[in-house]
Amino acid sequence: MSKPSVAIVILNWNGKNYLEEFLPSVLQSTYENYRVIIADNGSTDGSVGFLEANYPQIQLILLGENHGFAKGYNLALNQVEADYYILLNSDVKVTTGWIEPLVALAEADQQIAACQPKLLSFKHPEYFEYAGAAGGWLDKFGYPFARGRVFDICEIDEGQYNDAAPVFWASGAAMFIRSHIFHEAGGFDNYFFAHQEEIDLCWRIQLLGYKIYSCPQSVVYHVGGGTLPKGNSLKTYLNFRNNHVMMYKNMNGFRKFYILPFRIMLDAVSAFKSLLSGDGGYFIAVASAHLSFAKWIFMRQGQSVFPKSKKRKLSGYWKGNMVWAHFAKGKKKFSEIVKTQD
């Protein structure tokens, strides 16, 4: 009996240097039924020519322009048939045997829709990497964190999160997902463009009754910040805007109407603090995000942005406040914040 088919789809935008460095490790994967596809988001750095000259065996999907992470993957995956997709950033180095544990975990439980490998830092391999560490969580007010990462603090990997466990979201840097569930859930929200679209998708998948998992038996190394580096105003804007849209879309009942105003107040405190410290760019990005969110509500109000399901218990959801736990109480590790896991 043949193994399930796996399509590794790398969305590239001006990442020629990463393709040169990391594509060889992907092509050395030992799983027996995989193929690599590169979807190009209108690169201008010679990426396509490099691939055509050096990797003619790799299927190319040319998207023509930069559609962002969300729409770029939606357009690409509409053209890919496989049992499973792996959405892999171009700045990721994979390890020997990294696909097999992901397939084994999903095949053992048909309710697992998506999972992620353990993400370690390429530059500092003893540390977890920001973009997902050992599996993503979400707090009551929409702040993402992860097993191994709280805000900007990444822990040293000492095997403390080596158990395969249910989480809230799987990192878009290396997401393993059943193809039919990706499409059943509606894929990524094109409006997001980039940032937090994978959290939004995983939230919707959980509302459909499926599970999201961390699979630390699979290990990859992520550079991170390759497209929009930390501190970039556009990145700040997208993170805040998309986070609020995600909460408004997916929260059940009236909870959004008291949680979102409190969250916006916390954002405002952070923005004014940055302004007083001389970071006007951060202040403008947050203010712009709030205005865009208000416009989104006005434009989408009354529309069904996603079919509502019955209330479900969400894995990887912490009912506390990350801002208070981290900045007021000094909690710096995931294990200090979340004492017990679902």
C-alpha positions as CSV (number, residue, x, y, z in Angstrom):
1,M,0.0,0.0,0.0
2,S,1.5,3.3,-1.1
3,K,2.1,6.1,1.4
4,P,-0.2,9.2,1.4
5,S,0.9,11.8,-1.1
6,V,2.6,14.9,0.2
7,A,3.0,18.2,-1.7
8,I,5.6,20.5,-0.3
9,V,4.6,23.9,-1.5
10,I,7.0,26.8,-1.1
11,L,5.6,30.3,-1.7
12,N,8.5,32.4,-2.9
13,W,8.8,36.2,-3.2
14,N,12.3,37.4,-3.9
15,G,13.8,34.6,-1.9
16,K,16.4,33.4,-4.4
17,N,19.2,33.5,-1.7
18,Y,17.0,31.3,0.6
19,L,16.2,28.9,-2.3
20,E,19.9,28.5,-3.1
21,E,20.7,27.7,0.6
22,F,17.8,25.6,1.8
23,L,16.1,24.0,-1.2
24,P,18.8,21.2,-1.3
25,S,17.8,20.1,2.2
26,V,14.1,19.9,1.1
27,L,15.0,17.8,-1.9
28,Q,16.9,15.3,0.4
29,S,13.7,14.5,2.3
30,T,13.5,10.7,2.8
31,Y,9.7,10.3,2.6
32,E,8.9,8.1,-0.4
33,N,5.8,9.9,-1.8
34,Y,6.4,13.6,-1.9
35,R,7.0,16.3,-4.5
36,V,8.1,19.9,-4.3
37,I,6.2,22.7,-5.9
38,I,7.3,26.4,-5.9
39,A,4.7,29.1,-6.3
40,D,6.3,32.4,-7.2
41,N,4.6,35.6,-6.1
42,G,6.0,37.8,-8.9
43,S,9.6,37.8,-7.8
44,T,12.0,40.3,-9.4
45,D,15.3,38.9,-8.1
46,G,15.9,36.2,-10.7
47,S,14.3,33.4,-8.6
48,V,12.4,31.9,-11.5
49,G,15.4,31.9,-13.8
50,F,17.5,30.3,-11.1
51,L,14.9,27.5,-10.6
52,E,14.4,26.8,-14.3
53,A,18.2,26.6,-14.8
54,N,19.0,24.5,-11.7
55,Y,15.9,22.6,-10.8
56,P,13.9,21.8,-14.0
57,Q,12.3,18.8,-12.2
58,I,10.4,21.1,-9.8
59,Q,7.0,22.3,-10.7
60,L,6.6,26.0,-10.9
61,I,3.4,27.9,-10.4
62,L,3.8,31.5,-11.6
63,L,1.4,33.8,-9.9
64,G,2.5,37.0,-11.7
65,E,2.4,39.4,-8.9
66,N,2.8,39.6,-5.1
67,H,-0.5,38.4,-3.7
68,G,0.9,38.1,-0.2
69,F,1.0,34.9,1.9
70,A,-2.7,34.3,2.2
71,K,-4.0,34.8,-1.4
72,G,-0.7,33.5,-2.9
73,Y,-1.2,30.2,-1.1
74,N,-4.9,30.1,-1.9
75,L,-4.2,30.5,-5.6
76,A,-1.4,28.0,-5.6
77,L,-3.1,25.3,-3.6
78,N,-6.1,25.4,-5.9
79,Q,-3.8,24.0,-8.5
80,V,-2.2,21.2,-6.3
81,E,-3.6,17.8,-5.7
82,A,-2.3,15.7,-2.8
83,D,-3.5,14.0,0.4
84,Y,-1.5,16.4,2.5
85,Y,0.1,19.9,1.9
86,I,3.2,21.1,3.6
87,L,3.3,24.9,3.5
88,L,7.0,25.6,3.9
89,N,8.8,29.0,4.0
90,S,11.7,29.4,1.7
91,D,13.9,30.3,4.7
92,V,13.5,26.9,6.4
93,K,16.2,24.2,6.6
94,V,14.6,20.7,7.1
95,T,16.2,17.7,8.8
96,T,16.5,14.1,7.8
97,G,13.2,12.2,8.2
98,W,11.2,15.4,9.0
99,I,8.1,14.4,7.0
100,E,7.5,10.9,8.4
101,P,6.5,11.8,11.9
102,L,4.0,14.4,10.6
103,V,2.3,11.8,8.4
104,A,2.4,9.2,11.1
105,L,0.7,11.5,13.6
106,A,-2.0,12.5,11.2
107,E,-2.7,9.0,10.0
108,A,-3.1,7.8,13.6
109,D,-5.9,10.2,14.2
110,Q,-8.2,11.3,11.4
111,Q,-9.4,14.2,13.5
112,I,-6.0,15.9,13.3
113,A,-6.3,18.4,10.5
114,A,-3.0,20.1,10.8
115,C,0.2,20.0,12.7
116,Q,3.7,21.6,12.8
117,P,7.2,20.5,13.4
118,K,9.3,21.8,16.2
119,L,10.7,25.1,14.9
120,L,14.2,26.0,16.1
121,S,16.2,29.1,15.2
122,F,18.6,28.6,12.3
123,K,20.9,31.3,13.6
124,H,20.8,30.1,17.2
125,P,19.8,26.4,16.9
126,E,19.7,25.8,20.7
127,Y,16.7,28.2,20.9
128,F,13.1,27.8,19.8
129,E,12.2,30.1,16.8
130,Y,9.6,32.9,17.2
131,A,7.2,31.9,14.4
132,G,5.8,28.9,16.2
133,A,8.3,27.2,18.5
134,A,6.8,23.9,19.6
135,G,3.2,24.8,18.8
136,G,1.0,27.9,19.0
137,W,-1.4,29.0,21.7
138,L,-3.8,32.0,22.1
139,D,-4.8,33.9,25.2
140,K,-8.3,35.4,26.0
141,F,-7.5,38.7,24.4
142,G,-6.0,37.4,21.2
143,Y,-2.3,37.5,22.0
144,P,-0.5,34.6,20.3
145,F,2.3,32.8,22.1
146,A,3.8,29.3,21.8
147,R,5.3,26.4,23.7
148,G,8.8,27.8,23.9
149,R,8.0,31.5,23.1
150,V,6.3,34.2,25.1
151,F,6.2,37.6,23.3
152,D,9.8,38.2,22.1
153,I,11.4,35.7,24.5
154,C,12.4,32.4,23.0
155,E,13.4,29.6,25.4
156,I,16.3,27.2,25.0
157,D,15.1,23.8,23.7
158,E,15.9,21.3,26.5
159,G,13.3,18.8,25.4
160,Q,10.7,20.3,27.6
161,Y,8.1,20.4,24.8
162,N,8.9,17.1,23.1
163,D,5.5,15.6,23.5
164,A,3.0,15.7,20.6
165,A,0.2,17.8,22.0
166,P,-2.9,19.7,20.9
167,V,-2.3,23.4,20.2
168,F,-4.4,26.3,19.0
169,W,-2.5,27.1,15.8
170,A,0.3,25.6,13.7
171,S,2.9,27.9,12.2
172,G,2.6,29.0,8.6
173,A,6.4,28.7,8.3
174,A,6.0,24.9,8.2
175,M,2.4,23.8,8.3
176,F,1.3,20.2,7.5
177,I,-2.4,20.1,6.7
178,R,-4.9,17.7,5.1
179,S,-5.7,19.1,1.7
180,H,-9.4,18.5,1.8
181,I,-9.7,20.3,5.2
182,F,-7.7,23.3,4.0
183,H,-10.3,23.7,1.3
184,E,-13.3,22.8,3.5
185,A,-12.4,25.5,5.9
186,G,-12.1,28.0,3.0
187,G,-8.3,28.4,3.0
188,F,-6.7,31.5,4.2
189,D,-8.5,34.8,4.3
190,N,-7.3,36.9,1.4
191,Y,-7.9,40.1,3.3
192,F,-5.1,39.3,5.7
193,F,-2.4,39.4,3.0
194,A,0.2,38.2,5.5
195,H,0.6,37.6,9.3
196,Q,-1.8,35.7,11.5
197,E,-3.7,34.1,8.6
198,E,-2.6,30.7,9.9
199,I,-4.0,31.4,13.3
200,D,-7.3,32.5,11.8
201,L,-7.4,29.3,9.6
202,C,-6.6,27.0,12.6
203,W,-9.3,28.7,14.6
204,R,-11.9,28.0,11.9
205,I,-10.6,24.4,11.6
206,Q,-11.2,23.9,15.3
207,L,-14.7,25.3,15.0
208,L,-15.4,22.7,12.4
209,G,-14.5,20.0,15.0
210,Y,-10.9,19.1,14.0
211,K,-7.7,19.2,16.0
212,I,-4.4,21.1,15.6
213,Y,-1.3,19.5,16.9
214,S,2.4,20.0,17.5
215,C,4.7,17.2,16.3
216,P,8.1,17.8,17.9
217,Q,9.5,14.6,16.6
218,S,9.8,16.5,13.3
219,V,12.4,19.3,13.5
220,V,13.1,22.2,11.2
221,Y,15.3,25.3,11.5
222,H,13.8,28.7,10.5
223,V,15.6,31.9,9.8
224,G,12.5,34.1,10.3
225,G,11.7,37.7,9.4
226,G,12.9,37.2,5.9
227,T,10.1,39.1,4.1
228,L,9.1,41.7,6.7
229,P,11.8,42.0,9.4
230,K,11.0,42.8,13.1
231,G,10.2,46.4,13.6
232,N,8.8,46.9,10.1
233,S,5.8,49.3,10.3
234,L,3.8,47.3,7.7
235,K,4.4,44.1,9.8
236,T,3.1,45.9,12.9
237,Y,0.1,47.2,11.0
238,L,-0.8,43.8,9.6
239,N,-0.4,42.0,12.9
240,F,-2.7,44.3,14.8
241,R,-5.3,44.7,12.0
242,N,-5.5,41.0,11.2
243,N,-5.6,40.0,14.9
244,H,-8.7,42.1,15.5
245,V,-10.4,40.9,12.3
246,M,-9.7,37.3,13.3
247,M,-11.1,37.8,16.8
248,Y,-14.3,39.5,15.5
249,K,-14.8,36.7,12.9
250,N,-14.3,33.7,15.1
251,M,-15.4,34.6,18.7
252,N,-18.7,33.2,19.7
253,G,-21.6,35.3,20.8
254,F,-21.3,38.6,22.6
255,R,-17.8,38.0,24.0
256,K,-16.2,39.9,21.2
257,F,-18.0,43.1,22.3
258,Y,-16.3,43.3,25.6
259,I,-13.0,41.5,24.9
260,L,-12.2,43.5,21.7
261,P,-12.6,47.0,23.3
262,F,-10.4,46.0,26.2
263,R,-7.8,44.6,23.7
264,I,-7.9,47.9,21.7
265,M,-7.3,49.8,25.0
266,L,-4.2,47.7,25.7
267,D,-3.0,48.4,22.1
268,A,-3.5,52.1,22.7
269,V,-1.5,52.0,25.9
270,S,1.3,50.2,24.1
271,A,1.1,52.7,21.2
272,F,1.3,55.8,23.4
273,K,4.2,54.3,25.4
274,S,6.1,53.8,22.1
275,L,5.3,57.3,21.0
276,L,6.6,58.8,24.2
277,S,9.8,56.7,23.8
278,G,10.3,58.2,20.3
279,D,8.9,55.4,18.1
280,G,6.3,57.3,16.1
281,G,6.2,54.6,13.4
282,Y,4.8,52.0,15.8
283,F,2.2,54.5,17.0
284,I,1.1,55.3,13.5
285,A,1.0,51.6,12.5
286,V,-1.2,50.7,15.5
287,A,-3.5,53.6,14.9
288,S,-3.8,52.8,11.2
289,A,-4.6,49.1,12.1
290,H,-7.4,50.2,14.4
291,L,-8.9,52.5,11.7
292,S,-8.7,49.7,9.1
293,F,-10.4,47.3,11.5
294,A,-13.2,49.8,12.1
295,K,-13.6,50.1,8.3
296,W,-13.6,46.3,7.9
297,I,-16.5,46.1,10.5
298,F,-18.4,48.7,8.6
299,M,-17.9,47.1,5.2
300,R,-18.6,43.5,6.4
301,Q,-21.2,44.2,9.1
302,G,-24.2,41.9,8.7
303,Q,-22.4,39.6,6.3
304,S,-21.6,35.9,7.2
305,V,-17.9,35.9,7.0
306,F,-17.7,32.2,8.0
307,P,-20.5,29.7,8.7
308,K,-21.1,29.7,12.5
309,S,-20.8,26.4,14.3
310,K,-21.8,25.3,17.7
311,K,-19.6,26.4,20.6
312,R,-16.6,24.1,20.9
313,K,-13.8,23.7,23.5
314,L,-10.7,25.1,21.8
315,S,-7.3,23.4,22.5
316,G,-4.4,25.7,23.1
317,Y,-6.6,28.5,24.4
318,W,-5.6,30.1,27.7
319,K,-8.2,32.1,29.5
320,G,-5.7,34.5,31.1
321,N,-4.1,37.8,30.0
322,M,-0.6,37.4,28.5
323,V,0.2,41.1,29.0
324,W,-0.5,40.9,32.7
325,A,1.3,37.6,33.1
326,H,4.4,38.7,31.3
327,F,4.9,42.4,31.9
328,A,3.3,42.6,35.4
329,K,4.1,39.2,36.9
330,G,7.4,38.6,35.0
331,K,6.5,35.3,33.5
332,K,8.9,34.5,30.7
333,K,8.3,30.9,29.9
334,F,5.3,29.0,28.5
335,S,5.5,26.5,31.4
336,E,5.3,29.3,33.9
337,I,2.1,30.7,32.3
338,V,0.3,27.5,31.3
339,K,0.5,25.1,34.3
340,T,-1.7,22.4,32.8
341,Q,-2.4,21.6,29.2
342,D,-5.5,20.2,27.6
